[in-house]
Amino acid sequence: MSKVRASHILIKHAGSRNPVSRRTNASTADKSPAEATAELDAILKAIRNGQANFEEVAKQRSDCSSFKQGGDLGEFGRGEMQKPFEDATYALKVGEISGIVSTDSGVHIIKRTA
């Protein structure tokens, strides 16, 4: 398998390499990694319980510029994303949603779409 396609919801925090939300242009330096993880955990539970839609939450909450596309990152191959993100995405089956994945960018949940 050469390429995969995925969407994600990113929550940045004080430990993010660039702690500025691409959605709001506001600093996320006042949010601890633990607070970001707790918020994302609640979002993940709501999505898994059918109380929230992944793409809609991405548009409303993700700190990545992909929020405009419902979190869609398009296709990518090995070596194009940070290693923890890449490994988590390749481990998912199409349609599956990851647990919380931490990278230098912040904390993510990932939905493999192709």
Contact map, one row per residue, 1 for C-alpha under 8 A:
111100000000000000000000000000000000000000000000000000000000000000000000000000000000000000000000000000000000000000
111100000000000000000000000000000000000000000000000000000000000000000000000011000000000000000000000000000000000000
111110000000000000000000000000000000000000000000000000000000000000000000001111000000000000000000000000000000000000
111111000000000000000000000000000000000000000000000000000000000000000000001110000000000011000000000000000000000111
001111100000000000000000000000000000000000000000000000000000000000000001111100000000000000000000000000000000000111
000111110000000000000000000000000000000000000000000000000000000000000001111000000000000010000000000000000000011111
000011111000000000000000000000000000000000000000000000000000000000000111110000000000000000000000000000000000011110
000001111100000000000000000000000000000000000000000000000100010000000011100000000000000000000000000000000001111000
000000111110000000000000000000000000000000000000000001001100111100100010000000000000000000000000000000000001110000
000000011111000000000000000000000000000000000000000000000100111100000000000000000000000000000000000000000111100000
000000001111100000000000000000000001100100000000000000000000111100000000000000000000000000000000000000000111000000
000000000111111100111000000100100001000000000000000000000000001000000000000000000000000000000000000000001110000000
000000000011111100100000000111111001000000000000000000000000000000000000000000000000000000000000000000000100000000
000000000001111100100000000111111000000000000000000000000000000000000000000000000000000000000000000000000000000000
000000000001111110100000000010011000000000000000000000000000000000000000000000000000000000000000000000010100000000
000000000001111111100000000000000000000000000000000000000000000000000000000000000000000000000000000000011100000000
000000000000001111100000000000000000000000000000000000000000000000000000000000000000000000000000000000011100000000
000000000000000111110000000000000000000000000000000000000000000000000000000000000000000000000000000000001000000000
000000000001111111111000001110000000000000000000000000000000000000000000000000000000000000000000000000001000000000
000000000001000001111100111110000000000000000000000000000000001000000000000000000000000000000000000000000000000000
000000000001000000111111111100000000000000000000000000000000001100000000000000000000000000000000000000000000000000
000000000000000000011111110000000000000000000000000000000000001110000000000000000000000000000000000000000000000000
000000000000000000001111100000000000000000000000000000000000111110100000000000000000000000000000000000000000000000
000000000000000000001111110000000000000000000000000000000000001000000000000000000000000000000000000000000000000000
000000000000000000011111111000000000000000000000000000000000000000000000000000000000000000000000000000000000000000
000000000000000000011101111100000000000000000000000000000000000000000000000000000000000000000000000000000000000000
000000000000000000111000111111000000000000000000000000000000000000000000000000000000000000000000000000000000000000
000000000001110000111000011111100000000000000000000000000000000000000000000000000000000000000000000000000000000000
000000000000111000110000001111110000000000000000000000000000000000000000000000000000000000000000000000000000000000
000000000000110000000000001111110000000000000000000000000000000000000000000000000000000000000000000000000000000000
000000000001110000000000000111111011000000000000000000000000000000000000000000000000000000000000000000000000000000
000000000000111000000000000011111111000000000000000000000000000000000000000000000000000000000000000000000000000000
000000000000111000000000000000111111100000000000000000000000000000000000000000000000000000000000000000000110000000
000000000000000000000000000000011111110000000000000000000000000000000000000000000000000000000000000000000000000000
000000000000000000000000000000111111111000000000000000000000000000000000000000000000000000000000000000000000000000
000000000011100000000000000000111111111100000000000000000000000000000000000000000000000000000000000000000010000000
000000000010000000000000000000001111111110000000000000000000000000000000000000000000000000000000000100000010000000
000000000000000000000000000000000111111111000000000000000000000000000000000000000000000000000000000000000000000000
000000000000000000000000000000000011111111100000000000000000000000000000000000000000000000000000000000000000000000
000000000010000000000000000000000001111111110000000000000000000000000000000000000000000000000000000100000011100000
000000000000000000000000000000000000111111111000000000000000000000000000000000000000000000000000000100000000000000
000000000000000000000000000000000000011111111100000000000000000000000000000000000000000000000000000000000000000000
000000000000000000000000000000000000001111111110000100001000000000000000000000000000000000000000000000000000000000
000000000000000000000000000000000000000111111111000000000000000000000000000000000000000000000000001000000000100000
000000000000000000000000000000000000000011111111100000000000000000000000000000000000000000000000000000000000000000
000000000000000000000000000000000000000001111111111100000000000000000000000000000000000000000000000000000000000000
000000000000000000000000000000000000000000111111111111000000000000000000000000000000000000000000000000000000000000
000000000000000000000000000000000000000000011111111100000000000000000000000000000000000000000000000000000000000000
000000000000000000000000000000000000000000001111111100000000000000000000000000000000000000000000000000000000000000
000000000000000000000000000000000000000000000111111110000000000000000000000000000000000000000000000000000000000000
000000000000000000000000000000000000000000000111111110000000000000000000000000000000000000000000000000000000000000
000000000000000000000000000000000000000000100111111111011000000000000000000000000000000000000000000000000000000000
000000000000000000000000000000000000000000000010011111111000000000000000000000000000000000000000000000000000000000
000000001000000000000000000000000000000000000010000111111100000000000100000000000000000000000000000000000000000000
000000000000000000000000000000000000000000000000000011111110000000001110000000000000000000000000000000000000000000
000000000000000000000000000000000000000000000000000111111111000000000100000000000000000000000000000000000000000000
000000001000000000000000000000000000000000100000000111111111110000000100000000000000000000000000000000000000000000
000000011100000000000000000000000000000000000000000001111111110000100110000000000000000000000000000000000000000000
000000000000000000000000000000000000000000000000000000111111110000111110000000000000000000000000000000000000000000
000000000000000000000000000000000000000000000000000000011111110000100000000000000000000000000000000000000000000000
000000001110000000000010000000000000000000000000000000001111111000100000000000000000000000000000000000000000000000
000000011110000000000010000000000000000000000000000000001111111111100010000000000000000000000000000000000000000000
000000001111000000011111000000000000000000000000000000000000111110100000000000000000000000000000000000000000000000
000000001110000000001110000000000000000000000000000000000000011111100010000000000000000000000000000000000000000000
000000000000000000000110000000000000000000000000000000000000011111110000000000000000000000000000000000000000000000
000000000000000000000000000000000000000000000000000000000000010111111111100000000000000000000000000000000000000000
000000001000000000000010000000000000000000000000000000000111111111111111000000000000000000000000000000000000000000
000000000000000000000000000000000000000000000000000000000010000011111110000000000000000000000000000000000000000000
000000000000000000000000000000000000000000000000000000100010000001111111000000000000000000000000000000000000000000
000000100000000000000000000000000000000000000000000001111110000001111111000000000000000000000000000000000000000000
000000111000000000000000000000000000000000000000000000100110010101111111100000000000000000000000000000000000000000
000011110000000000000000000000000000000000000000000000000000000001101111110000000000000000000000000000000000000000
000011110000000000000000000000000000000000000000000000000000000001000011111000000000000000000000000000000000000000
000011100000000000000000000000000000000000000000000000000000000000000001111100000000000000000000000000000000000000
001111000000000000000000000000000000000000000000000000000000000000000000111110000000000000000000000000000000000000
001110000000000000000000000000000000000000000000000000000000000000000000011111011000000000000000000000000000000000
011100000000000000000000000000000000000000000000000000000000000000000000001111111000000000000000000000000000000000
011000000000000000000000000000000000000000000000000000000000000000000000000111111000010000000000000000000000000000
000000000000000000000000000000000000000000000000000000000000000000000000000011111110010000000000000000000000000000
000000000000000000000000000000000000000000000000000000000000000000000000000111111100010000000000000000000000000000
000000000000000000000000000000000000000000000000000000000000000000000000000111111110110000000000000000000000000000
000000000000000000000000000000000000000000000000000000000000000000000000000000111111110000000000000000110000000000
000000000000000000000000000000000000000000000000000000000000000000000000000000101111111000000000000000000000000000
000000000000000000000000000000000000000000000000000000000000000000000000000000000111111100000000000011100000000000
000000000000000000000000000000000000000000000000000000000000000000000000000000001111111110000000000011100000000000
000000000000000000000000000000000000000000000000000000000000000000000000000001111111111111000000000000000000000000
000000000000000000000000000000000000000000000000000000000000000000000000000000000011111111100000000000000000000000
000000000000000000000000000000000000000000000000000000000000000000000000000000000001111111110000010010000000010000
000101000000000000000000000000000000000000000000000000000000000000000000000000000000111111110000010000000000011100
000100000000000000000000000000000000000000000000000000000000000000000000000000000000011111111000000000000000000000
000000000000000000000000000000000000000000000000000000000000000000000000000000000000001111111000000000000000000000
000000000000000000000000000000000000000000000000000000000000000000000000000000000000000111111111110000000000000100
000000000000000000000000000000000000000000000000000000000000000000000000000000000000000001111111000000000000000100
000000000000000000000000000000000000000000000000000000000000000000000000000000000000000000011111000000000000001111
000000000000000000000000000000000000000000000000000000000000000000000000000000000000000000011111100000000000001111
000000000000000000000000000000000000000000000000000000000000000000000000000000000000000000011111110000000000001100
000000000000000000000000000000000000000000000000000000000000000000000000000000000000000000010011111000000000111100
000000000000000000000000000000000000000000000000000000000000000000000000000000000000000110010001111110000000111000
000000000000000000000000000000000000000000010000000000000000000000000000000000000000000000000000111110000000110000
000000000000000000000000000000000000100110000000000000000000000000000000000000000000000000000000011111000011100000
000000000000000000000000000000000000000000000000000000000000000000000000000000000001100100000000011111100011110000
000000000000000000000000000000000000000000000000000000000000000000000000000000000001100000000000000111111111000000
000000000000000000000000000000000000000000000000000000000000000000000000000000000101100000000000000011111111000000
000000000000001110000000000000000000000000000000000000000000000000000000000000000100000000000000000001111100000000
000000000001000111100000000000000000000000000000000000000000000000000000000000000000000000000000000001111110000000
000000000111101110000000000000001000000000000000000000000000000000000000000000000000000000000000000001111111000000
000000000111000000000000000000001001100100000000000000000000000000000000000000000000000000000000000111101111100000
000000011110000000000000000000000000000100000000000000000000000000000000000000000000000000000000000111100111110000
000000011100000000000000000000000000000100010000000000000000000000000000000000000000000000000000111110000011111000
000001111000000000000000000000000000000000000000000000000000000000000000000000000000000110000000111010000001111100
000001110000000000000000000000000000000000000000000000000000000000000000000000000000000010000111110000000000111110
000111100000000000000000000000000000000000000000000000000000000000000000000000000000000010011111100000000000011111
000111100000000000000000000000000000000000000000000000000000000000000000000000000000000000000110000000000000001111
000111000000000000000000000000000000000000000000000000000000000000000000000000000000000000000110000000000000000111
